[in-house]
Amino acid sequence: MLKQISALFLLLLVVGCAETGSKQLSLKTETPAPQLAAMLSAADATRDNEDYGEALLIYQQILVNDAKNIPAQYGVAECLFALGSPKDAKPIFEALVENKDYRTLALQGKGLTLLAIGQREAAEKLLREAVEADPALWRAWNALGEIADLRHLPDEAQASYARALAISPSSPAIINNIGYSKLLASHPEQATAEFRKALALDPTSTTILNNLRLAMAVSGSYAEAVKSTSPGQAPTVYNNVGYIAMKRGDYAVSQAYLVKAMEGSASYDPVAAKNLDQLKALQAAKQ
């Protein structure tokens, strides 16, 4: 519901500013300017703390009182993007590109939203324009690294990630991407090292932990890859490790883990079963 309310709210306030009807005016509470400034600071701090839902509510309240508040509009767009609504964030970033003070940040924001919805070429163009205007935009460099990986250009990807990391050296997101890029480039040991660094910075990230397990499995460290797996995650982890072992030609190891994946699932696991059937076919072909 929050995403739907947000989109409607922005349609009224950001796009429909020219329609100053009685409904829009009735929302105003005539909050004094100093209070609005304090609210904006609070919203920015809340967003920096990654509490995007709460920050969004504060930004929206600011826009109720001042629909043309550019920093609040930008904050709303960033929150919507972070909350998984790039399509809702995109038109706001597009409008802000026309604002000279927010143009570069808006180029980055629009580029990130385009990448999220699969428009890779358009995203790359905007992101390169953003870093040309401001080379300190680490999120744009990080996204350019992702695009290079999608295009199977590992050297270009690593160069972009290096630019991002130089700006934000403690970002687990960048280090995770560096690790994934190494894994894609068939360097699982290097990838494992990067994922360990990222996990140390964000120990609660299941994404980074799963990537670490994959890298260890690809390097043949199967037991370590499944170590300390929670019961809820066990079927998925066992299936992934079993599949990787199959691709590596370690058929006995693969069968053991795929069977464990099916045994650990609360219901019949069609993914593990399909992988097990594929394994049996490979074993038969080998004999």
C-alpha positions in Angstrom: 0.0 0.0 0.0 2.8 2.4 0.8 4.1 2.2 -2.8 0.7 2.9 -4.2 0.1 5.8 -1.9 3.5 7.2 -2.7 2.9 7.1 -6.5 -0.5 8.8 -6.2 0.9 11.4 -3.8 3.7 12.3 -6.2 1.3 12.4 -9.1 -0.6 15.1 -7.2 2.3 17.1 -5.9 5.1 16.7 -8.3 3.4 16.3 -11.7 0.2 18.2 -10.9 1.6 21.3 -9.3 -0.2 23.4 -11.9 -3.6 22.1 -10.7 -4.0 24.1 -7.5 -7.5 22.9 -6.8 -9.3 23.0 -3.5 -8.3 19.4 -2.6 -4.6 20.2 -2.8 -5.0 23.4 -0.9 -6.9 21.7 1.8 -3.9 19.5 2.6 -1.8 22.5 3.5 -1.1 23.1 7.2 1.0 26.3 6.8 4.1 24.9 8.5 6.6 27.7 9.2 9.7 27.7 7.0 12.2 27.0 9.8 10.1 23.9 10.8 10.1 22.7 7.2 13.9 23.1 7.1 14.2 21.0 10.3 11.9 18.4 8.8 14.0 18.2 5.7 17.2 17.7 7.8 15.4 15.0 9.8 14.3 13.3 6.6 17.7 13.4 5.1 19.3 11.9 8.3 16.6 9.2 8.3 17.3 8.3 4.7 21.1 8.3 5.4 20.3 5.8 8.1 18.5 3.7 5.4 15.1 4.0 7.1 13.5 4.8 3.7 9.9 4.2 4.7 10.1 6.7 7.5 12.1 9.2 5.5 9.5 9.0 2.7 6.7 9.9 5.1 8.6 13.0 6.3 9.4 14.1 2.7 5.8 13.7 1.8 4.7 15.8 4.7 7.1 18.5 3.5 5.6 18.4 0.0 2.1 18.8 1.5 3.2 22.2 2.7 5.6 23.0 -0.1 5.0 21.1 -3.3 7.9 22.8 -5.1 10.5 21.8 -2.5 13.2 20.4 -4.7 15.3 18.7 -2.0 12.2 16.9 -0.7 11.2 15.8 -4.3 14.7 14.4 -4.7 14.5 12.6 -1.3 11.2 11.0 -2.3 12.7 9.7 -5.5 15.7 8.2 -3.7 13.4 6.6 -1.1 11.1 5.1 -3.8 14.1 3.7 -5.6 15.5 2.2 -2.4 12.1 0.7 -1.6 12.1 -1.1 -4.9 9.9 1.2 -7.0 12.2 2.4 -9.7 9.3 3.1 -12.1 7.8 5.5 -9.6 11.1 7.2 -8.9 12.0 7.6 -12.6 9.6 10.5 -13.5 10.7 12.5 -10.5 14.4 12.1 -11.4 13.5 13.1 -15.0 11.9 16.3 -13.8 14.9 17.1 -11.5 17.3 16.8 -14.4 16.1 20.2 -15.5 17.1 21.7 -12.1 20.7 23.0 -12.3 21.4 22.3 -8.6 20.2 18.7 -8.8 21.0 17.8 -12.4 24.0 15.6 -11.8 22.3 13.7 -8.9 19.2 13.3 -11.0 21.2 12.0 -13.9 22.6 9.4 -11.6 19.2 8.6 -10.1 17.5 8.2 -13.5 20.4 6.1 -14.7 20.1 3.8 -11.7 16.3 3.5 -12.3 16.8 2.6 -15.9 19.3 0.0 -15.1 16.9 -1.5 -12.5 14.2 -1.8 -15.1 16.5 -3.3 -17.7 17.2 -0.4 -20.0 20.9 -0.9 -19.9 22.1 1.2 -22.8 20.1 4.3 -21.8 21.3 3.8 -18.2 24.9 3.7 -19.2 24.6 6.9 -21.2 23.1 8.8 -18.3 25.5 7.3 -15.7 28.6 8.3 -17.8 27.2 11.8 -18.2 26.8 11.9 -14.4 30.3 10.9 -13.6 31.7 13.2 -16.2 30.0 16.1 -14.4 30.9 14.8 -10.9 33.5 12.0 -10.7 32.7 11.5 -7.0 29.4 9.8 -7.6 30.3 6.3 -6.4 26.9 4.8 -7.0 27.2 5.7 -10.7 30.6 4.1 -10.9 29.4 1.0 -9.2 26.4 0.8 -11.6 28.8 1.2 -14.5 30.8 -1.7 -13.2 27.6 -3.8 -13.1 26.8 -2.9 -16.7 30.3 -3.9 -17.8 29.9 -7.2 -16.0 26.6 -7.7 -17.9 28.5 -7.1 -21.1 31.2 -9.6 -20.1 33.9 -6.9 -19.8 35.6 -7.9 -16.6 38.6 -5.4 -16.9 36.2 -2.5 -17.5 34.0 -3.6 -14.6 37.0 -3.8 -12.2 38.1 -0.3 -13.3 34.7 1.1 -12.6 34.5 -0.7 -9.2 37.9 0.6 -8.3 36.7 4.2 -9.0 33.7 3.6 -6.8 35.7 2.0 -4.0 38.2 4.9 -4.0 35.3 7.2 -3.1 33.5 4.9 -0.7 36.1 2.4 0.6 33.9 0.8 3.3 30.9 0.0 1.1 29.9 -3.6 1.3 27.9 -3.2 -1.9 30.9 -2.3 -4.0 33.1 -5.0 -2.5 30.4 -7.6 -3.0 30.2 -6.5 -6.7 33.9 -6.8 -7.0 33.7 -10.3 -5.7 30.8 -11.2 -8.0 32.8 -9.8 -10.9 35.8 -12.0 -10.0 33.5 -15.0 -9.8 32.1 -14.3 -13.2 35.6 -14.0 -14.5 36.4 -17.5 -13.2 38.5 -16.4 -10.2 36.6 -18.0 -7.3 39.5 -17.8 -4.8 39.7 -14.0 -5.4 36.0 -13.7 -5.2 35.9 -15.6 -1.9 38.3 -13.1 -0.4 36.2 -10.1 -1.6 33.0 -11.6 -0.3 34.6 -12.2 3.1 35.6 -8.5 3.3 32.1 -7.5 2.3 30.5 -9.8 4.9 32.7 -8.4 7.6 31.3 -5.0 6.8 27.7 -6.2 6.7 27.4 -9.5 8.7 23.6 -9.6 8.3 23.5 -9.6 4.5 22.1 -12.9 3.2 23.0 -11.8 -0.4 26.7 -11.5 0.4 26.7 -14.8 2.5 25.0 -16.6 -0.4 27.6 -15.2 -2.8 30.4 -16.3 -0.5 29.0 -19.9 -0.4 28.8 -20.0 -4.2 32.4 -18.8 -4.6 33.6 -21.5 -2.1 31.6 -24.2 -3.9 33.0 -23.1 -7.3 36.5 -23.4 -5.9 35.7 -26.9 -4.6 35.4 -26.1 -0.9 32.0 -27.8 -0.6 32.0 -28.5 3.1 33.0 -25.0 3.9 30.3 -23.6 1.6 27.6 -25.4 3.6 29.1 -24.7 7.0 26.7 -23.1 9.6 23.8 -23.2 7.2 20.5 -22.5 9.0 17.7 -25.2 8.6 15.5 -22.8 6.7 18.3 -22.1 4.1 19.7 -25.6 4.0 17.7 -26.9 1.0 18.6 -23.9 -1.2 22.3 -24.0 -0.2 22.5 -27.8 -0.6 20.9 -27.6 -4.0 23.2 -24.8 -5.2 26.3 -26.6 -4.0 25.1 -29.8 -5.5 24.5 -28.1 -8.9 27.9 -26.5 -8.8 29.5 -29.8 -7.9 27.7 -31.4 -10.9 29.1 -28.7 -13.3 32.6 -29.3 -11.9 32.2 -33.1 -12.6 32.2 -34.1 -8.9 29.2 -36.3 -9.4 29.3 -38.2 -6.1 29.5 -35.0 -4.1 26.7 -33.5 -6.3 24.4 -36.4 -5.6 25.0 -36.3 -1.9 24.0 -32.6 -1.7 21.1 -32.8 -4.0 19.6 -35.6 -2.0 20.1 -33.6 1.2 18.3 -30.7 -0.5 15.3 -32.8 -1.2 15.4 -34.4 2.3 15.6 -31.0 4.0 12.7 -29.4 2.0 9.3 -29.3 3.7 7.8 -30.3 0.4 9.0 -32.1 -2.7 11.7 -29.8 -4.2 11.3 -29.8 -8.0 14.5 -27.8 -8.5 16.7 -30.3 -6.7 14.8 -33.2 -8.3 15.4 -31.7 -11.8 19.1 -31.3 -11.0 19.3 -34.8 -9.7 17.7 -36.1 -12.9 20.3 -34.2 -14.9 23.0 -35.6 -12.7 21.8 -39.2 -13.3 21.8 -38.5 -17.1 25.4 -37.3 -16.9 26.5 -40.2 -14.9 24.8 -42.6 -17.3 26.5 -40.9 -20.3 29.8 -41.2 -18.6 29.5 -45.0 -18.1 
